[in-house]
Amino acid sequence: MNAAPNLRLAETGESALQPALRECVARAVRRYLHDMDGKANGLYGLVLGEVEAPLLREVMAWADGNQSRAAAALGINRATLRKKLAAHDP
């Protein structure tokens, strides 16, 4: 089941999933920091690296491979999307 329709923004500009996503990220970061026992380094890059690839994959699937539609949904330029897709291509 694809949850992509839930990604649409409400008229207020807030997503119904936004608080849930924030809480998931917050829990994961707290656990990572706890597990690293004060030796965390490069957390920003780590989180972006872990989140960006599945985000791009899911949005591209939702857009049926249409890069223009996916870029618009992500709020980025299509050329930027192509660059990011190329960087995450296995």
C-alpha angles and dihedrals in degrees: 000000000000116000092192096111087065089063092074113112120244120236089264090060091246122116119224087226095051097091091046092050091048091051092049091052092045092051092047093049092047091050092047092050091047093048092048089056095217096318098102116142132169094012095153093056092042093054094045091048092051096045105037099061097052090041091055092043094051095044092048089051090048090051091048090240094306104142094194092055092044092049090050091050090050093045093236136115117269091238089054090051091051090051092050092047091051091049092053097043107120 
